[in-house]
Amino acid sequence: MHKLDEKFMSRAIELALLGKATTSPNPVVGCVITRDDLIIGEGWHRQSGLPHAEVNAVNSVKNQDLLKDATVYVTLEPCAHYGKTPPCADLLVEKQVKKVVIGCTDPNPLVAGKGIAKLEEAGIQVVLNCLKDRCLSINEGFFHSIKYAQPYVILKWAQTADGYVARENFDSKWISSTQSRQIVHKWRSEVDAILVGKNTAHYDNPSLTTRAWSGKNPLRVIVDHKLALNSDLHIFDNSVPTVIYNLLENKEIGTVKYVKLEEKEFFHHLLADLDKRNIRTLFVEGGASTLKHFIDKDLWNEARVFTSQTTFDGGVKAPQLNDRLLVGSQQIETDILNYFKKIE
């Protein structure tokens, strides 16, 4: 792979990530257009339903005549089907670009090689897998969702230095630092849904919103098997669409939907239902029992764990991850944040 190809693809990846909180259920995509090794256009997919990265990049080129014989760098295979927008592969053929460098192919059955075929049939040179691993990683949730028909599950918790997530009375405020909590709100803006169990909803009365960060609020998901939660909790304030998964009934009150699931394989059914709702990424924030269910049933993909300097000397023990790989670590004020991936 030519060094310049990697340079321009790196820039396309940077652009793609600008859409991280706004494109779902679509993937993030970035595009760079060059002529004579100079950038003449850039674009990224800004929001689901709006023009794709290639369209925005093409439209950014002031002299459209330069597109003929230009090279296009795009992080994901150009689409070949009509959705909410026309096929990007057709646009690149129409503009008579010379070469298209693609970071990774699209696993979506509607695309899956069809975009590449259209380009090659038109005589356009196609180069595949430029910075493939990086291009795959920025859409990990999207690819997982397409392949397994269930959301990519991210576990998150904060634990004390002696390994507890709450005191014996379930009080957990505040284990982590102010900056750590703000980072969590940023993460919330980047996922489709956020889940907590009954105890966390009852004892913490969380809003599960992005109050400390500018961005969209995710779908709120609550596990309440016997529908025991009081209606005066924040999750019932109708400010954000909310789904309550339970064993008793289906109903709808305002923006709150109650969805009855079978007790056997409850969490598998929950993930399958979220997939039908176009939820690509699910953020599981607690509590310990709910996190343990996801871990024990092997229904998780990554975990983000804050460890503070606080000690409780007793209480609710933090979950223990199985088959995990530490992939990153950083200090946030006085907290240590560790990133884990499940070993497949």
MARRO-914752 format. One line per 10 residues: number of its first residue (from 1); their letters; for each residue x negated, y negated, z negated of C-alpha. Coordinates in Angstrom, 1 decimal, always signed. Last residue first. Layout:
// residues N
NUM = a = X Y Z; ...
// end
This chain:
// residues 344
344 = eikkfynlid = +13.8 +14.4 -20.8; +11.8 +12.7 -23.6; +14.1 +10.0 -25.0; +12.5 +6.6 -24.8; +11.5 +4.6 -27.9; +10.9 +0.8 -28.3; +9.5 -0.3 -31.7; +10.1 -3.7 -33.2; +8.0 -4.6 -36.3; +9.6 -7.3 -38.5
334 = teiqqsgvll = +7.9 -10.2 -40.3; +8.3 -12.7 -37.4; +9.0 -10.3 -34.5; +6.0 -8.0 -34.1; +5.8 -5.9 -31.0; +5.9 -2.2 -30.0; +6.2 -0.2 -26.8; +6.8 +3.2 -25.2; +7.1 +5.4 -28.3; +8.3 +8.7 -27.0
324 = rdnlqpakvg = +11.2 +10.6 -28.5; +12.1 +14.2 -28.8; +14.4 +13.8 -31.8; +15.1 +10.4 -33.4; +15.7 +10.2 -37.2; +18.5 +7.9 -38.3; +17.9 +5.5 -41.2; +19.0 +6.6 -44.7; +21.9 +5.0 -46.4; +21.0 +3.8 -49.9
314 = gdfttqstfv = +17.9 +4.0 -52.1; +14.8 +1.9 -53.0; +16.1 -1.0 -50.8; +12.8 -2.3 -49.4; +12.3 -5.3 -47.2; +9.2 -5.5 -45.0; +11.4 -5.0 -41.9; +11.5 -2.2 -39.3; +13.4 -3.0 -36.2; +14.3 +0.0 -33.9
304 = raenwldkdi = +15.1 -0.1 -30.2; +16.2 +3.2 -28.9; +16.4 +4.7 -25.4; +18.4 +7.3 -23.5; +21.0 +8.6 -25.8; +23.6 +11.4 -25.8; +21.5 +14.2 -27.2; +24.5 +15.4 -29.3; +22.4 +15.0 -32.5; +21.2 +11.6 -31.4
294 = fhkltsagge = +24.7 +10.2 -30.4; +26.2 +11.6 -33.6; +23.4 +10.2 -35.7; +24.0 +6.7 -34.4; +27.6 +7.0 -35.5; +26.6 +8.2 -39.0; +24.0 +5.5 -39.4; +26.2 +2.6 -38.3; +25.7 +1.5 -35.8; +24.5 -0.7 -32.9
284 = vfltrinrkd = +25.2 +1.5 -29.9; +24.5 -0.6 -26.7; +26.2 +1.0 -23.7; +25.0 +0.4 -20.1; +26.8 +1.1 -16.8; +30.4 +0.5 -17.9; +32.5 +0.7 -14.7; +35.7 +1.5 -16.7; +35.6 +5.1 -15.4; +32.1 +5.3 -16.9
274 = ldallhhffe = +33.6 +4.2 -20.2; +36.0 +7.1 -20.1; +33.2 +9.6 -19.4; +31.2 +8.2 -22.3; +34.1 +8.6 -24.7; +34.9 +12.1 -23.5; +31.3 +13.1 -24.3; +31.6 +11.4 -27.6; +34.7 +13.4 -28.5; +33.4 +16.8 -27.4
264 = keelkvykvt = +36.2 +18.4 -29.3; +38.3 +15.8 -31.0; +40.3 +15.0 -27.8; +40.5 +11.3 -27.0; +43.2 +8.7 -27.5; +42.5 +5.2 -26.2; +43.7 +2.1 -28.0; +43.2 -1.0 -26.0; +42.7 -4.4 -27.6; +43.1 -7.5 -25.4
254 = gieknellny = +46.7 -8.1 -26.6; +47.9 -4.9 -28.2; +47.6 -1.8 -26.0; +48.5 +1.8 -26.8; +47.2 +5.3 -26.6; +47.5 +7.4 -29.8; +46.0 +9.6 -32.5; +42.4 +10.8 -32.1; +40.7 +7.5 -31.6; +38.7 +5.3 -29.3
244 = ivtpvsndfi = +39.4 +1.6 -29.9; +38.6 -0.5 -26.8; +38.0 -4.3 -27.1; +38.3 -7.2 -24.6; +36.9 -10.3 -26.3; +38.6 -13.1 -28.2; +41.6 -11.0 -29.1; +40.8 -11.4 -32.9; +41.0 -7.6 -33.5; +37.2 -7.0 -33.7
234 = hldsnlalkh = +37.0 -9.9 -36.2; +38.9 -7.8 -38.8; +42.4 -8.8 -39.9; +44.0 -5.6 -38.3; +42.6 -3.3 -41.0; +40.7 -0.2 -39.8; +42.2 +3.3 -40.5; +43.0 +4.2 -36.9; +42.3 +7.9 -37.7; +39.3 +8.4 -35.4
224 = dvivrlpnkg = +38.0 +4.9 -35.4; +35.1 +4.6 -32.9; +35.0 +1.0 -31.7; +33.9 -0.4 -28.4; +33.6 -4.2 -27.7; +33.2 -5.0 -24.0; +30.1 -7.3 -23.7; +30.2 -11.0 -24.3; +28.6 -13.1 -21.5; +25.6 -15.3 -22.0
214 = swarttlspn = +23.9 -18.0 -24.0; +22.5 -16.5 -27.2; +23.3 -16.7 -30.9; +27.0 -16.1 -30.5; +26.6 -13.2 -28.1; +29.5 -11.2 -29.5; +29.9 -8.1 -31.7; +32.1 -10.1 -34.2; +31.0 -7.9 -37.1; +33.2 -7.0 -40.2
204 = dyhatnkgvl = +30.1 -5.6 -41.9; +31.9 -3.1 -44.2; +34.9 -2.2 -42.0; +33.4 -2.4 -38.5; +30.2 -0.7 -39.7; +32.3 +2.0 -41.4; +34.5 +2.6 -38.3; +31.7 +3.1 -35.8; +30.0 +0.6 -33.6; +29.7 +0.2 -29.8
194 = iadvesrwkh = +28.6 -2.5 -27.5; +29.5 -2.6 -23.8; +28.3 -3.9 -20.4; +24.7 -4.8 -21.4; +22.5 -7.8 -20.8; +24.4 -10.3 -23.0; +24.1 -7.9 -25.9; +20.3 -7.8 -25.5; +20.2 -11.6 -26.0; +22.3 -11.2 -29.1
184 = viqrsqtssi = +19.8 -8.6 -30.4; +17.0 -11.0 -29.7; +18.8 -13.5 -32.0; +18.9 -11.0 -34.8; +15.2 -10.4 -34.5; +14.6 -14.2 -34.7; +16.6 -14.4 -37.9; +14.7 -11.6 -39.5; +15.9 -8.0 -40.1; +17.5 -6.4 -43.2
174 = wksdfnerav = +20.3 -8.9 -43.7; +22.9 -8.0 -44.5; +23.1 -4.1 -44.8; +25.8 -3.5 -47.4; +27.0 +0.1 -47.2; +27.7 +0.3 -51.0; +24.6 +2.6 -51.3; +22.5 +0.0 -49.5; +22.1 -0.1 -45.8; +19.7 +0.9 -43.0
164 = ygdatqawkl = +17.2 +2.7 -45.2; +13.6 +3.9 -44.3; +11.3 +2.5 -47.0; +10.2 -0.5 -44.9; +13.8 -1.3 -44.3; +15.7 -0.4 -41.2; +17.3 -2.3 -38.3; +19.2 -0.4 -35.7; +19.6 +0.0 -31.9; +20.5 +2.8 -29.7
154 = ivypqaykis = +20.7 +2.3 -25.9; +22.9 +4.6 -23.9; +22.9 +4.6 -20.1; +26.6 +5.0 -19.2; +28.2 +8.1 -17.8; +28.7 +9.5 -14.4; +25.3 +11.3 -14.5; +23.5 +10.2 -11.3; +25.3 +6.8 -10.7; +25.2 +5.8 -14.4
144 = hffgenislc = +21.5 +6.8 -14.7; +20.6 +4.7 -11.6; +22.5 +1.7 -12.9; +21.0 +1.9 -16.4; +17.4 +2.2 -15.1; +17.8 -0.7 -12.7; +14.6 -2.6 -13.6; +12.8 +0.7 -14.1; +13.3 +1.9 -10.6; +11.7 -1.2 -9.0
134 = rdklcnlvvq = +8.8 -0.8 -11.4; +8.3 +2.8 -10.5; +8.6 +2.1 -6.8; +5.9 -0.6 -6.6; +6.3 -0.3 -2.8; +8.3 +2.9 -2.3; +9.2 +2.6 +1.4; +7.9 +0.7 +4.4; +10.4 +0.2 +7.2; +9.5 -1.1 +10.7
124 = igaeelkaig = +12.6 -2.5 +12.5; +13.5 -0.8 +15.8; +17.2 -1.1 +15.3; +17.5 +2.6 +14.5; +15.0 +2.0 +11.8; +17.0 -0.7 +10.1; +20.3 +1.3 +10.3; +18.6 +4.5 +8.9; +17.1 +2.5 +6.0; +20.6 +1.2 +5.0
114 = kgavlpnpdt = +22.1 +4.7 +5.3; +19.4 +6.2 +3.0; +21.6 +6.5 +0.0; +24.1 +3.7 +0.6; +27.7 +4.7 -0.2; +26.3 +7.7 -2.1; +24.7 +5.2 -4.6; +21.2 +6.5 -5.1; +19.6 +3.4 -3.5; +16.1 +3.8 -2.3
104 = cgivvkkvqk = +13.1 +2.1 -3.9; +10.9 -0.9 -3.5; +11.6 -1.5 +0.1; +9.4 -3.3 +2.6; +11.3 -4.5 +5.7; +9.5 -5.3 +8.9; +10.0 -7.3 +12.1; +13.2 -9.3 +11.3; +15.7 -9.5 +14.2; +18.2 -11.7 +12.4
94 = evlldacppt = +21.0 -9.4 +13.4; +19.2 -6.4 +12.1; +18.6 -8.1 +8.8; +22.3 -9.0 +8.5; +23.4 -5.4 +9.4; +21.2 -4.0 +6.6; +22.9 -6.5 +4.2; +26.3 -4.9 +4.8; +29.2 -7.3 +4.4; +30.4 -8.5 +0.9
84 = kgyhacpelt = +33.0 -7.2 -1.6; +32.2 -3.7 -0.2; +31.4 -3.1 +3.4; +28.6 -0.5 +3.7; +24.9 -0.3 +4.7; +23.3 -1.8 +1.6; +19.7 -2.9 +1.7; +17.4 -0.4 -0.2; +16.3 -1.9 -3.5; +13.5 -4.3 -4.5
74 = vyvtadklld = +13.5 -6.2 -1.2; +10.6 -7.5 +0.7; +11.4 -8.9 +4.2; +8.8 -9.5 +6.8; +9.5 -12.0 +9.6; +9.4 -11.2 +13.3; +12.5 -13.3 +13.9; +13.3 -15.0 +10.6; +11.2 -18.0 +11.6; +14.0 -19.2 +13.9
64 = qnkvsnvanv = +16.2 -19.7 +10.8; +14.1 -22.8 +9.9; +15.2 -23.7 +6.3; +15.1 -20.1 +5.0; +17.2 -20.1 +1.9; +20.1 -18.5 +3.7; +18.0 -15.4 +4.4; +17.1 -15.1 +0.8; +20.7 -15.5 -0.4; +21.8 -12.9 +2.1
54 = eahplgsqrh = +19.1 -10.5 +1.1; +19.8 -10.8 -2.6; +23.5 -10.0 -2.3; +26.3 -12.6 -1.9; +28.8 -12.8 -4.8; +31.1 -10.0 -6.0; +28.9 -9.0 -8.9; +26.7 -12.0 -9.8; +23.3 -13.6 -8.9; +21.8 -11.1 -6.5
44 = wgegiilddr = +18.4 -12.6 -5.8; +16.9 -14.9 -3.2; +13.7 -16.1 -1.7; +12.6 -17.6 +1.7; +9.6 -18.8 +3.6; +6.9 -17.1 +1.6; +3.6 -17.1 +3.5; +1.8 -13.9 +4.8; +2.3 -15.0 +8.4; +6.0 -15.1 +7.8
34 = tivcgvvpnp = +7.5 -13.9 +4.5; +10.9 -13.2 +3.0; +11.3 -12.3 -0.6; +14.3 -10.4 -2.1; +15.4 -9.5 -5.6; +18.0 -7.0 -6.7; +19.8 -6.3 -10.0; +22.2 -3.4 -9.7; +26.0 -3.8 -9.4; +28.3 -3.0 -12.3
24 = sttakgllal = +26.8 -5.4 -13.4; +25.3 -8.5 -11.8; +25.3 -11.1 -14.6; +22.9 -10.3 -17.5; +20.0 -9.0 -15.5; +20.4 -11.5 -12.6; +17.1 -13.3 -13.1; +15.5 -9.9 -13.2; +15.8 -9.6 -9.5; +13.7 -12.7 -8.9
14 = eiarsmfked = +10.8 -11.3 -11.0; +11.1 -8.0 -9.0; +10.9 -9.9 -5.7; +7.8 -11.7 -6.9; +6.2 -8.3 -7.7; +7.2 -7.2 -4.2; +5.4 -10.1 -2.7; +2.2 -9.3 -4.6; +2.5 -5.5 -3.9; +2.9 -6.1 -0.2
4 = lkhm = -0.1 -8.5 -0.3; -2.2 -5.7 -1.9; -1.4 -3.4 +1.0; +0.0 +0.0 +0.0
// end
